[in-house]
Amino acid sequence: MTSGNVRRTAVVAIGGNSLIVDAMRQSIPDQYEAVVASMGSVVDLVEEGWSVAIAHGNGPQVGFALRRSELAMHEIPPMPMDYADADTQGVIGYMLQRALANAFARRGLERSAVTIVTQVEVAADDPAMSAPTKPIGAFMSAEEAKTVAERDGWEVREEGARGWRRVVPSPRPLRILEKRAVDALLAEDFVVVCCGGGGIPVVRDAEGDLCGVRAVIDKDLTASLLARELAADLFVVSTSVDRIAVGFATPEERWIDRMDGREAREYLEAGEFPAGSMGPKVEAILEFLEAGGARALVTSPDRLTDAVRGLAGTEIVA
């Protein structure tokens, strides 16, 4: 807690892909090493007096969980997708908790992290439910993608030069069901890992009961919703690049240090931020700012501390 009991809250969104360094390092121990490397900046925030909630992606991990389940179908019943979402929340949460606990101990900080298995309500009639777009799992060759599409009924899509991936529905998040628990734990100085993979997507049935659905929510949109519901002072989207660029990969490429929401909206509508990469991140930030948020950052995990201090990353303000 900061001096005078004034709490500054930061919501940090990290990508599931950022836990996989390359195709040769995809094992769970490899992913843990990537987590360790990225948590130093989070500990810096805590040491500087911030209350921190961490949301994370799970695209590759939920794909791996489902594939393991499919390979074992001859022996055990398959795992439904919402359970795979919950499964990966626990696994990634454990990695984050352990990495943070060790980092806190090394710095002499008496702090703890806790993971909340988080449900996020979506609309049963969301148009996305019939139009799969969210990539999950490992990259495949065109031949592998064709095989699994025909054999397993997967929807697949080419993801540029890296290959093909399975795609599933990605409905918009409407409400974080465990939000009160997140707020209470932040107030008690816990670092809270929540909304993993964008949250477990659930809908209400005719009787009002919660039911899991076969989908994956975009983690940046859920992290933005979390930042708004917590009235966070800072929303950080951690990604593979240090800053946002316009004219990316063209002779007119220009890296942006700072812009306001109006400029970001203009660039987004002009197509500068593609839907498959920076677009959802900027959209999530704009939703945060347009709902009353003051400051957001886009940067890489290793530059997060510098970005918060105004020395790196792209800052987007209201």
C-alpha positions as CSV (number, residue, x, y, z in Angstrom):
1,M,0.0,0.0,0.0
2,T,1.3,3.5,-0.8
3,S,1.7,6.2,1.7
4,G,-1.4,7.7,3.1
5,N,-3.3,4.5,2.2
6,V,-3.8,5.8,-1.3
7,R,-3.8,2.7,-3.5
8,R,-2.5,3.0,-7.1
9,T,-3.7,0.0,-9.1
10,A,-2.1,-1.3,-12.2
11,V,-3.6,-4.0,-14.4
12,V,-0.9,-5.8,-16.4
13,A,-1.9,-8.0,-19.4
14,I,0.7,-10.6,-20.6
15,G,0.3,-12.8,-23.6
16,G,0.2,-16.6,-23.6
17,N,2.5,-16.5,-26.6
18,S,5.1,-14.6,-24.6
19,L,5.6,-17.7,-22.4
20,I,6.9,-19.6,-25.5
21,V,10.2,-18.3,-26.6
22,D,10.4,-20.4,-29.8
23,A,9.4,-23.7,-31.3
24,M,12.2,-25.5,-29.6
25,R,11.2,-24.2,-26.1
26,Q,7.5,-25.1,-25.6
27,S,7.7,-27.4,-22.6
28,I,6.2,-26.3,-19.2
29,P,9.7,-25.9,-17.7
30,D,10.6,-23.7,-20.6
31,Q,7.4,-21.6,-20.1
32,Y,8.3,-21.3,-16.4
33,E,11.7,-19.9,-17.3
34,A,10.0,-17.3,-19.6
35,V,7.7,-16.4,-16.7
36,V,10.6,-15.9,-14.4
37,A,12.3,-13.6,-16.9
38,S,9.2,-11.4,-17.2
39,M,8.2,-11.1,-13.5
40,G,11.1,-8.8,-12.5
41,S,9.2,-5.8,-13.8
42,V,6.1,-6.7,-12.0
43,V,8.1,-6.9,-8.7
44,D,9.5,-3.5,-9.5
45,L,6.0,-2.1,-9.7
46,V,5.1,-3.7,-6.3
47,E,8.3,-2.3,-4.8
48,E,7.3,1.2,-6.0
49,G,4.0,1.0,-4.2
50,W,1.6,-0.3,-6.9
51,S,-1.2,-2.8,-6.3
52,V,-1.0,-5.2,-9.3
53,A,-3.5,-7.5,-11.0
54,I,-2.1,-9.7,-13.7
55,A,-4.2,-11.0,-16.5
56,H,-2.7,-13.4,-19.0
57,G,-3.3,-15.1,-22.3
58,N,-3.5,-18.9,-22.8
59,G,-3.9,-19.4,-26.6
60,P,-1.0,-21.8,-27.0
61,Q,-1.5,-23.5,-23.7
62,V,-5.3,-24.2,-24.1
63,G,-4.5,-25.6,-27.5
64,F,-1.9,-27.9,-26.0
65,A,-4.4,-29.0,-23.2
66,L,-7.0,-29.9,-25.8
67,R,-4.6,-31.7,-28.0
68,R,-3.4,-33.8,-25.0
69,S,-7.0,-34.6,-24.3
70,E,-7.6,-35.6,-27.9
71,L,-4.6,-37.9,-28.0
72,A,-5.8,-39.7,-24.8
73,M,-9.4,-40.1,-25.9
74,H,-9.0,-43.8,-26.4
75,E,-8.4,-44.1,-22.6
76,I,-10.1,-41.2,-20.9
77,P,-13.1,-38.9,-21.7
78,P,-12.1,-35.7,-23.6
79,M,-11.8,-32.3,-21.8
80,P,-14.4,-29.7,-22.8
81,M,-12.9,-26.4,-23.8
82,D,-14.2,-24.4,-20.8
83,Y,-12.4,-26.9,-18.5
84,A,-9.3,-26.5,-20.6
85,D,-9.6,-22.8,-20.0
86,A,-9.8,-23.5,-16.2
87,D,-7.0,-26.0,-16.4
88,T,-4.6,-23.5,-18.0
89,Q,-5.6,-20.7,-15.5
90,G,-4.4,-23.0,-12.7
91,V,-1.1,-24.0,-14.4
92,I,-0.1,-20.6,-15.6
93,G,-1.3,-19.1,-12.3
94,Y,1.0,-21.5,-10.4
95,M,4.0,-20.5,-12.6
96,L,3.3,-16.8,-11.9
97,Q,2.8,-17.3,-8.2
98,R,6.0,-19.3,-7.8
99,A,8.1,-16.9,-9.8
100,L,6.7,-14.0,-7.9
101,A,7.2,-15.7,-4.5
102,N,10.8,-16.4,-5.3
103,A,11.4,-12.8,-6.6
104,F,9.7,-11.3,-3.5
105,A,11.9,-13.4,-1.2
106,R,15.1,-12.4,-3.1
107,R,14.2,-8.7,-2.6
108,G,13.1,-9.1,1.0
109,L,9.5,-8.2,0.3
110,E,6.8,-9.7,2.5
111,R,4.3,-10.0,-0.3
112,S,2.4,-12.9,-1.9
113,A,0.6,-13.6,-5.1
114,V,-2.7,-15.5,-5.4
115,T,-4.6,-16.9,-8.4
116,I,-8.3,-16.7,-8.9
117,V,-10.0,-19.1,-11.3
118,T,-12.1,-16.5,-13.0
119,Q,-15.4,-16.8,-14.9
120,V,-16.4,-14.2,-17.4
121,E,-19.9,-13.8,-18.6
122,V,-20.5,-13.6,-22.4
123,A,-23.7,-13.3,-24.5
124,A,-25.0,-16.6,-25.8
125,D,-26.1,-14.8,-29.0
126,D,-22.7,-13.0,-29.5
127,P,-22.1,-13.1,-33.3
128,A,-18.6,-14.4,-32.6
129,M,-20.0,-17.7,-31.4
130,S,-20.7,-18.7,-35.1
131,A,-17.6,-17.1,-36.6
132,P,-14.4,-18.6,-35.1
133,T,-11.4,-16.2,-35.2
134,K,-9.3,-16.8,-32.1
135,P,-6.1,-18.8,-32.7
136,I,-5.1,-21.4,-30.2
137,G,-2.5,-24.1,-30.0
138,A,0.7,-24.6,-31.9
139,F,1.5,-23.5,-35.4
140,M,1.1,-26.2,-38.1
141,S,2.1,-26.7,-41.7
142,A,-0.6,-26.5,-44.3
143,E,-0.7,-30.3,-44.6
144,E,-1.0,-30.8,-40.9
145,A,-3.8,-28.1,-40.7
146,K,-5.7,-29.9,-43.5
147,T,-5.4,-33.2,-41.8
148,V,-6.7,-32.0,-38.4
149,A,-9.5,-30.0,-40.0
150,E,-10.7,-33.1,-41.9
151,R,-10.1,-35.6,-39.1
152,D,-11.2,-33.5,-36.0
153,G,-13.5,-31.0,-37.5
154,W,-11.3,-28.0,-36.5
155,E,-11.6,-24.6,-38.0
156,V,-8.1,-23.6,-39.1
157,R,-6.5,-20.4,-40.5
158,E,-3.2,-19.3,-41.9
159,E,-1.2,-17.0,-39.6
160,G,1.3,-15.5,-41.9
161,A,4.7,-17.0,-42.4
162,R,4.6,-18.9,-39.1
163,G,2.0,-21.4,-40.4
164,W,-1.6,-22.4,-39.6
165,R,-3.5,-22.6,-36.3
166,R,-6.8,-23.7,-35.0
167,V,-9.3,-21.0,-34.5
168,V,-12.3,-20.9,-32.1
169,P,-15.0,-18.4,-31.2
170,S,-14.0,-15.3,-29.3
171,P,-17.1,-13.6,-27.7
172,R,-16.8,-10.2,-26.0
173,P,-16.5,-10.2,-22.2
174,L,-19.5,-8.6,-20.4
175,R,-18.9,-9.2,-16.7
176,I,-16.1,-10.6,-14.5
177,L,-17.9,-12.7,-11.9
178,E,-15.1,-12.8,-9.4
179,K,-14.4,-9.1,-9.5
180,R,-15.3,-8.5,-5.8
181,A,-12.8,-11.2,-4.8
182,V,-10.0,-9.5,-6.9
183,D,-10.7,-6.1,-5.4
184,A,-10.7,-7.5,-1.8
185,L,-7.4,-9.3,-2.3
186,L,-5.8,-6.2,-3.9
187,A,-6.9,-4.3,-0.8
188,E,-5.0,-6.8,1.3
189,D,-1.8,-6.2,-0.7
190,F,-1.9,-9.5,-2.7
191,V,-0.7,-9.5,-6.3
192,V,-3.7,-11.1,-8.0
193,V,-3.5,-13.3,-11.0
194,C,-6.9,-13.5,-12.6
195,C,-8.9,-13.5,-15.8
196,G,-6.4,-16.1,-17.3
197,G,-6.9,-16.7,-21.0
198,G,-9.5,-13.9,-20.9
199,G,-11.5,-15.8,-18.3
200,I,-13.6,-18.9,-18.6
201,P,-16.5,-17.9,-20.9
202,V,-19.9,-18.7,-19.3
203,V,-23.5,-17.9,-20.3
204,R,-26.8,-17.9,-18.4
205,D,-29.3,-20.6,-19.4
206,A,-33.0,-20.2,-19.3
207,E,-33.1,-20.9,-15.5
208,G,-30.3,-18.4,-14.9
209,D,-27.6,-21.0,-14.2
210,L,-24.1,-20.6,-15.5
211,C,-22.9,-22.8,-18.3
212,G,-19.5,-23.0,-19.8
213,V,-19.1,-22.4,-23.6
214,R,-16.7,-23.6,-26.2
215,A,-14.7,-20.4,-26.8
216,V,-11.7,-18.3,-25.8
217,I,-12.1,-14.7,-24.9
218,D,-9.5,-12.2,-26.0
219,K,-7.3,-11.6,-22.9
220,D,-6.7,-7.9,-23.7
221,L,-10.4,-7.1,-23.9
222,T,-11.0,-8.9,-20.6
223,A,-8.0,-7.2,-19.0
224,S,-9.4,-3.8,-20.2
225,L,-12.8,-4.7,-18.6
226,L,-10.9,-5.6,-15.4
227,A,-9.1,-2.3,-15.4
228,R,-12.3,-0.4,-15.8
229,E,-14.2,-2.4,-13.1
230,L,-11.3,-1.8,-10.7
231,A,-11.0,1.9,-11.7
232,A,-7.3,1.2,-12.3
233,D,-4.8,4.0,-12.5
234,L,-2.7,2.2,-15.2
235,F,-3.4,-0.4,-17.8
236,V,-0.4,-2.1,-19.3
237,V,-0.5,-4.4,-22.3
238,S,2.7,-6.4,-22.5
239,T,3.6,-7.6,-26.0
240,S,6.6,-8.7,-28.1
241,V,7.6,-5.2,-29.2
242,D,8.9,-2.3,-27.1
243,R,6.5,0.2,-28.7
244,I,3.7,0.7,-31.2
245,A,4.6,1.6,-34.8
246,V,2.6,3.1,-37.6
247,G,3.5,2.2,-41.2
248,F,4.9,-1.0,-39.7
249,A,7.3,-3.0,-42.0
250,T,7.2,-0.2,-44.6
251,P,9.7,2.5,-45.6
252,E,7.4,4.9,-43.6
253,E,7.6,2.9,-40.4
254,R,7.6,5.2,-37.4
255,W,7.6,4.2,-33.7
256,I,5.4,6.1,-31.3
257,D,6.4,7.2,-27.8
258,R,3.1,8.9,-26.8
259,M,-0.3,9.6,-28.2
260,D,-3.8,10.4,-27.0
261,G,-6.9,8.4,-27.4
262,R,-8.1,10.4,-30.4
263,E,-4.9,9.8,-32.3
264,A,-5.0,6.1,-31.4
265,R,-8.6,5.9,-32.6
266,E,-7.7,7.6,-35.9
267,Y,-4.8,5.2,-36.5
268,L,-7.0,2.2,-35.7
269,E,-9.7,3.2,-38.1
270,A,-7.1,3.9,-40.8
271,G,-6.0,0.3,-40.5
272,E,-2.6,0.9,-39.0
273,F,-3.2,-1.7,-36.3
274,P,-4.2,-5.0,-37.9
275,A,-6.9,-7.2,-36.3
276,G,-4.5,-10.1,-36.0
277,S,-1.8,-8.2,-34.0
278,M,-1.9,-4.7,-32.5
279,G,-5.6,-4.0,-33.3
280,P,-7.2,-5.8,-30.3
281,K,-4.6,-4.3,-27.9
282,V,-5.3,-0.7,-29.0
283,E,-9.1,-1.4,-29.0
284,A,-8.8,-2.7,-25.4
285,I,-6.8,0.4,-24.4
286,L,-9.4,2.7,-26.0
287,E,-12.2,1.1,-24.2
288,F,-10.3,1.7,-20.9
289,L,-9.6,5.3,-21.7
290,E,-13.1,6.1,-23.0
291,A,-14.6,4.7,-19.8
292,G,-12.6,7.1,-17.7
293,G,-9.1,5.5,-17.5
294,A,-6.2,8.0,-17.6
295,R,-3.1,6.2,-18.8
296,A,-2.2,3.0,-20.7
297,L,1.1,1.6,-21.9
298,V,2.1,-0.9,-24.6
299,T,5.6,-2.4,-24.2
300,S,7.6,-5.5,-23.9
301,P,8.0,-7.4,-20.6
302,D,11.6,-6.4,-20.2
303,R,10.9,-2.7,-20.6
304,L,7.8,-2.5,-18.4
305,T,9.6,-0.7,-15.5
306,D,11.1,1.8,-17.8
307,A,7.8,2.3,-19.6
308,V,6.0,3.1,-16.3
309,R,8.7,5.7,-15.6
310,G,8.2,7.2,-19.0
311,L,11.4,6.0,-20.5
312,A,10.2,3.3,-22.9
313,G,7.1,1.9,-24.6
314,T,4.1,3.7,-26.1
315,E,2.0,5.7,-23.6
316,I,-1.6,6.4,-24.6
317,V,-3.5,8.9,-22.5
318,A,-7.1,10.1,-22.4
